[in-house]
């Protein structure tokens, strides 16, 4: 197995094979890979026109949270962690990381980013969400008195 994936090999099925060979749990959803075993679930999608592999995740804010609070939280997370791009969108705290594959991408670099992304997001939200405005996807929203 070559250590470099050529640019024309960067496809969902090939990336799924790389993740599978590294024992990373995932599902394929349309044209994206949903990674579920690396700290916090996220999507991995190929943007071929831009020569990018984008890792993306989010946590929704509670219904009572002000958008300004989510924006502030995104700035706090971004200040403490420069490897992910944090931003507020549609009542969610989002993060992404882009991996460029023009000319190819090393399997080791891809796997390193995949293994770190979810854990970094989880740690940043845990560190900075002191007001408990975020909820974990799939969980029930906590009661309002937990403000």
N, C-alpha and C positions, 0 to 999 in steps of 0.2 A: 504494500500500500504506500503510495507516494505521500510525502508530507505536505505537498502543496495541491490544493484544488485549483485547477485552471479556471479561468474566467468563464469559459463555456460549460463548465461542469457545475457551476453554482446554480442548482435547481432544487426545488423542494424535495424531490425524491432522493437526491444525492446527499443533501444535508441531513435528511432523516436517517440515512444509512450511517453517516458519521456519528450522529447522536446515539443511535442504537448500538453501534460498536463500542461506545463509551459508557454504556449502561445508563443513559439518561432517559427518563420516562417522559413520553410525549404522546400527543395525538395529532393527526393531520386534520386540519379544518379548512376546507376549500383550498386556497393557495397559501395557507400559513401553517406553521407548526406551533402547537400549544404545548409548551414545556411545563410539566407539572411536578418535577422532582428536584428542583434546584433552589430551595429556600422560599420562593414565592412564585406563583404561576405567572407566566408571561407568554407572549406571542413572538415568534420569529418569522419575519416575512422578507421576501426578496423584492427589491425594487430595481428591476433590471435596467430600466432607462437611466437610472442614477448610479448604477453599479454599487448598490448598497444592500447590506443585510441589516434590517432594522429589528432590534429587540424592543418590545413595548409592553408596558403594564400600567395598571392604575388601581387606585382605591377610591371608591365613591365617598363623598362627604355626607354626613347626616343631613337630613332634610332641613334641619333648623340652622345649619351652618351658613354663615354669610360668605359670599363669593370672595370678598376681601380676605377673609380668614384662610381660604384655600390658597389664594395667591400668595399671601404672606408665608404660609407653610411651604409652598413650592420654592420661594426664595431662600428660606432657611435651609431646606434640604440641598438646594443647589450650592449654597455657600460652603457647606460642609463636605460636599461630595462633587467633585468636578468631572468624574468619569461618566455620570449619567446626566441627561438633560431633563430637569424637572420643570413641569408647567401645570397650570390649572386650566381645565377645559370642561365645560358642561357639568359643573358641580363635582368634578373628580380631580384628584391629584394624580397626574400622569408622569411617566418617565420613559425615556427611550435612550437607546445607544445605537449609533450607526457604525457598522463595520464596512469599510470600503473594500471592494473586491476587484477593482480594475487591475488587470494583470494577474489575478488569482488571489487566493487567501490561504494561509497556512492552517492546516487542521488544528494544530496546537493553539493558535490564536483564537480561532472560532470556539473551541472547547473551553478555553480559559474564560472568554467573555460570557459564554452560556452558563458556566458554573458559578460565576461571580454575580451576574446581573440581578437575579432574584434576591439573593442574600443582601446585596448592597441596598436595594430598594426597601426591603423589610427592615434593615438596621436603621436607615435614614428616617423612615416613617416612625419607627419606635422611638428614636432619639428625639425627634422634633414635634411629634403630635401630642404635646403636653395637655392640650385642651380636649383631647379625644374627639376631634371632629370627623375622623375617618372611620369607616367601617370596613371590615374585611368582606370582599365579595362572597356571596353565598351565606353569610351569617345574618342573623336578624339585627336590625338597628337597635343599639342600646337605648335604654330609657333616657328621656330628656334630663332627669335629675342627675345624670352622671357628668353634667357640664363641668 
